[in-house]
Amino acid sequence: MLSTSNNKGWGKKYLLIPCLLALIFAAVLLTGCSSFSANSGGTILFISNRVQIEGTDQYPGFTNSEIYSMDKNGNNIKRLTDAIGMKQCASFSPDGKKIVYQYDSMKEPITGIYVMDADGKNPVRISNKANVDREPAWSPDGKWIVFESYRDPTDGTPVDPQTSKSGLYKMTSDGKTEVRLTQYATAASEPAWSPDGKKILFSSVQDGKYQIYIMNADGTNQTRLTKDNSNDAMSSWSPDGKKIVFSSDRGGKNNIYVMNADGSNQVIITHGDWNDGAPSWSPDGKQIVFCSDRDRTGERDLNEEIYRMQADGTNPVRLTNNPADDRLPRWKP
């Protein structure tokens, strides 16, 4: 699957291939075609390693990624972070004033969860420094952050992400209170809170494949939504809570699908011999932003860019155009 996390370099988990869905993830060559709503949210966050590409001498020996913002047309790109290390999974708080993200600073070996102002100022680590914590997502009321963590389920001590299963936790937005949600029977990752705050989507491995699950916000009533011999992951709620968009490699390549909130009526909305992933709905539900390698120039050029399309998959428009990988877009509420 397209991937977001990454202990060994940029994009280990988020290239939606039969990769570990493993940090990643627009059809028709882009034209100026656009029938997009003028009322949609105006700001999109994304992750890019363009600093690494533009100045490798500054970051020798490892890959660096930063958080950027742009408007919905791909203009006014602003770099929000400037620190050596890997940033991933950035998203706005419901009021748009804060950004939560995953960060491996390279100075300490543990990946953790940070919060900063929407302009990139005042970054603060809010997760336990002893554990590998990642893939944060805000609750709709802004009071909680759900996240994936690698720790012993019995006593909370750190465990090795390479050999252990992860679980889902939630913590207050200041990081002071934590609650475990899943029981580590299988790895759980990529949590996403429903718009009404009552449910949480997540991905879990079954029979060697990622599948999409839903549970109550307190971790009870875990129910599998996708049931196929493919990797289904990177799910996101529509603003009204009635639909779920996700990525799947059912056709051999990763494409984007939409289903009802109960898992019924799964429909493919992108079609092609490429990898599409990390879909995110616009605040009005009329558009979806995602990343894709569809405009690569050769088999070995897997350069990912960010695209926008109508919620039914039509009228894809390319938003970024850079030699680096641009990934994991998230719309501002």
C-alpha positions in Angstrom: 0.0 0.0 0.0 1.1 3.6 -0.3 3.0 4.2 2.9 3.7 6.8 5.6 5.9 5.5 8.3 9.4 4.9 7.9 12.1 3.5 10.1 14.5 2.9 7.2 14.0 5.8 5.0 11.5 8.0 3.2 8.3 6.2 2.3 8.8 2.7 3.8 5.2 2.4 4.9 3.4 4.8 2.6 3.8 3.7 -1.0 0.6 1.9 -1.8 1.9 -1.0 -3.5 1.8 -4.3 -1.9 4.2 -2.5 0.4 3.4 -2.3 4.0 0.9 0.1 3.1 3.8 0.0 4.2 4.1 5.9 4.9 2.4 5.7 0.4 0.6 5.6 -1.9 -5.3 11.4 -11.2 -6.0 9.8 -14.2 -5.8 11.4 -17.7 -2.9 13.6 -18.2 -3.7 16.7 -16.4 -5.4 19.5 -18.2 -6.9 22.7 -16.9 -10.3 21.0 -16.6 -11.9 22.0 -13.3 -15.4 22.1 -12.1 -14.4 22.2 -8.4 -16.4 24.0 -5.8 -15.2 27.4 -4.8 -16.5 26.7 -1.3 -14.1 23.9 -0.5 -11.4 24.3 2.2 -8.6 26.3 1.0 -5.5 24.8 2.6 -3.9 21.3 2.1 -1.0 20.0 4.2 1.5 17.5 2.7 4.8 15.8 3.4 7.8 16.2 1.0 11.4 15.3 0.9 12.1 18.1 -1.6 14.7 19.6 0.8 16.6 16.4 0.6 16.5 16.6 -3.2 17.4 20.2 -3.4 20.3 20.2 -0.9 21.7 16.7 -0.2 24.8 18.2 1.4 22.7 19.6 4.2 21.3 16.2 5.2 24.1 13.6 4.5 23.5 10.0 5.2 19.8 9.9 5.7 16.5 11.1 4.3 14.8 14.2 5.5 11.1 15.1 5.1 9.3 18.3 6.0 5.7 19.5 6.3 4.3 21.9 3.7 1.1 23.7 3.1 -0.5 24.9 -0.2 -3.8 26.2 -1.4 -6.3 23.8 -3.1 -4.9 24.8 -6.5 -1.3 23.9 -5.6 -0.2 27.5 -5.2 1.3 29.4 -2.3 3.4 26.4 -1.1 4.9 27.1 2.3 7.4 25.1 4.2 6.2 24.8 7.9 9.0 22.8 9.5 12.7 23.1 9.3 14.5 20.5 11.4 16.6 17.4 10.5 14.5 14.2 10.6 11.4 12.6 9.3 8.0 14.2 9.6 4.9 12.3 8.6 1.1 12.1 9.0 0.4 15.8 9.5 -3.1 17.0 10.0 -4.9 20.2 11.3 -6.8 20.3 14.5 -10.5 20.8 14.0 -10.3 24.5 14.6 -7.4 24.8 12.2 -5.1 26.4 14.8 -2.7 23.5 15.4 -1.1 20.7 13.5 -0.3 17.3 14.9 2.4 15.1 13.3 4.7 12.2 13.6 8.4 13.0 13.9 11.7 11.1 14.2 14.2 13.8 15.1 17.3 11.6 14.5 18.6 12.9 17.8 16.7 10.5 19.9 15.9 7.0 18.5 12.2 7.1 19.2 9.5 8.3 16.8 7.0 10.4 18.6 3.9 12.7 18.2 4.3 16.5 18.2 1.9 19.4 18.0 2.8 22.8 16.6 1.0 26.0 15.7 -0.6 26.1 12.2 2.2 28.3 11.0 4.8 25.8 12.1 5.9 27.6 15.2 6.2 26.2 18.8 6.6 22.5 18.1 6.2 20.4 21.3 6.4 16.6 21.8 3.3 15.4 23.5 3.8 11.6 23.4 5.8 9.5 25.8 9.5 9.7 24.9 10.1 6.0 25.7 7.7 4.6 23.1 7.5 4.6 19.3 4.2 6.5 18.7 3.0 7.5 15.3 0.1 8.2 12.9 -1.9 10.7 15.0 -5.4 11.8 14.2 -7.5 14.4 16.1 -11.0 13.8 17.4 -13.7 16.1 16.0 -13.9 18.1 19.2 -10.2 18.5 19.4 -9.9 17.0 22.9 -8.3 13.7 21.9 -5.7 12.4 19.6 -5.8 8.7 18.5 -2.5 7.1 17.5 -0.5 3.9 16.9 2.0 2.8 19.5 4.6 0.1 19.9 4.6 -0.9 23.6 4.1 -3.9 25.8 0.3 -4.3 26.3 0.7 -5.5 29.9 3.0 -2.8 31.3 3.4 -0.2 28.6 7.2 -0.6 28.2 8.8 0.0 24.8 9.0 -2.8 22.2 10.9 -3.1 19.0 8.7 -2.0 16.0 10.5 -4.3 13.7 9.5 -7.4 15.6 6.4 -6.4 17.5 2.7 -5.6 16.8 1.4 -2.1 17.3 -1.8 -1.1 19.2 -4.0 1.9 19.1 -4.3 4.4 22.0 -5.9 7.8 22.5 -4.5 10.6 24.5 -5.7 14.1 25.5 -4.5 16.8 23.2 -1.9 17.8 25.8 -0.6 14.3 26.0 -1.2 14.0 29.8 -3.8 11.2 29.7 -3.6 8.0 27.6 -6.2 5.2 27.1 -5.5 1.9 25.3 -8.1 1.0 22.6 -6.9 -2.2 21.0 -5.5 -5.4 22.5 -2.6 -6.3 20.1 -4.1 -9.5 18.8 -3.0 -8.1 15.4 -1.2 -4.9 14.4 -3.4 -1.9 14.2 -2.6 1.4 12.5 -3.8 4.4 10.5 -6.6 5.5 12.8 -9.2 8.0 11.6 -12.0 9.5 13.8 -15.5 9.7 12.4 -17.0 13.2 12.0 -19.4 12.7 14.9 -16.6 11.4 17.2 -18.3 8.1 17.9 -16.3 5.7 15.7 -12.7 5.2 14.6 -11.5 3.6 11.4 -8.2 1.7 11.4 -6.2 -0.8 9.4 -5.1 -4.2 10.6 -3.4 -7.2 9.1 -5.4 -10.4 8.5 -3.9 -13.4 6.7 -1.0 -11.2 5.6 -3.1 -8.5 4.1 -4.2 -5.1 5.4 -7.9 -4.7 5.9 -10.1 -1.9 7.2 -11.9 -2.0 10.5 -14.2 0.2 12.5 -14.7 0.4 16.3 -16.4 2.6 18.8 -14.3 5.5 20.1 -13.7 3.6 23.3 -12.2 0.6 21.4 -15.2 -1.7 21.7 -17.2 -3.4 18.9 -14.4 -3.9 16.4 -15.8 -4.8 13.1 -14.1 -5.7 9.8 -15.3 -3.7 6.8 -13.3 -5.0 3.9 -12.9 -8.8 3.3 -10.8 -9.6 0.3 -7.4 -11.0 -0.5 -5.9 -7.6 -1.1 -4.3 -4.7 0.9 -7.1 -2.2 1.8 -5.9 0.7 3.9 -5.4 4.5 4.3 -9.1 5.1 4.9 -10.7 8.5 5.4 -14.2 9.6 6.3 -16.4 11.8 4.2 -17.4 15.0 6.1 -21.0 13.7 6.6 -19.8 10.4 7.9 -21.7 8.4 5.3 -18.8 7.3 3.1 -15.3 6.1 3.5 -12.6 6.5 0.9 -9.6 4.2 0.9 -6.7 2.7 -1.2 -6.6 -0.9 -2.4 -4.3 -3.0 -4.6 -7.1 -5.3 -5.7 -6.2 -4.9 -9.3 -2.5 -5.4 -8.8 -1.8 -1.6 -8.5 -3.2 0.7 -5.9 -6.3 2.6 -6.8 -8.8 4.5 -4.8 -12.2 3.2 -3.7 -15.3 4.5 -1.9 -17.7 2.5 0.2 -20.6 3.2 2.6 -19.7 3.6 6.3 -20.9 0.1 7.0 -18.5 -1.4 4.3 -21.2 -2.0 1.7 -21.1 -0.8 -1.9 -17.4 -0.7 -2.5 -16.7 1.1 -5.8 -13.4 1.9 -7.5 -13.0 5.6 -8.5 -9.5 5.7 -10.0 -8.3 3.3 -12.7 -4.8 2.9 -14.0 -1.5 1.1 -14.0 -0.1 3.3 -11.2 -0.3 3.7 -7.5 -2.8 6.1 -5.9 -3.1 6.5 -2.1 -3.6 8.6 1.0 -7.0 10.0 -0.1 -8.5 12.8 2.0 -12.0 14.5 1.5 -12.4 18.2 1.1 -14.5 19.8 3.9 -17.6 20.1 1.7 -17.2 16.4 0.6 -17.2 17.3 -3.1 -13.5 16.7 -3.8 -10.8 14.2 -2.8 -7.0 15.0 -2.6 -4.6 12.1 -2.9 -1.0 11.2 -3.9 0.0 9.2 -7.0 3.0 8.1 -9.1 0.8 8.1 -12.2 2.9 10.6 -14.1 6.2 8.8 -13.6 8.5 8.8 -16.6 9.7 5.2 -16.3 9.4 2.0 -14.4 12.0 3.0 -11.8 10.8 6.6 -11.5 8.2 6.3 -8.7 8.0 10.0 -8.0 4.8 10.8 -6.2 2.8 14.0 -6.6 -0.4 15.3 -5.1 -3.6 15.4 -7.1 -7.2 16.6 -6.6 -10.3 15.1 -8.2 -14.1 15.1 -7.8 -15.5 12.8 -5.2 -16.6 10.4 -8.0 -13.0 10.2 -9.4 -13.5 12.5 -12.3 -11.5 15.5 -13.4 -8.1 14.7 -11.8 -5.9 17.8 -11.5 -2.2 17.7 -10.6 -1.3 20.1 -7.8 2.4 19.5 -7.2 5.3 19.1 -9.7 8.6 18.5 -8.1 11.5 16.0 -8.5 10.9 15.0 -4.8 8.1 12.9 -3.4 5.0 14.8 -2.3 2.8 12.7 -0.1 0.1 12.3 2.5 -2.1 15.3 1.7 -4.7 16.4 4.3 -7.3 19.0 3.9 -7.8 21.8 6.5 -11.2 21.4 8.2 
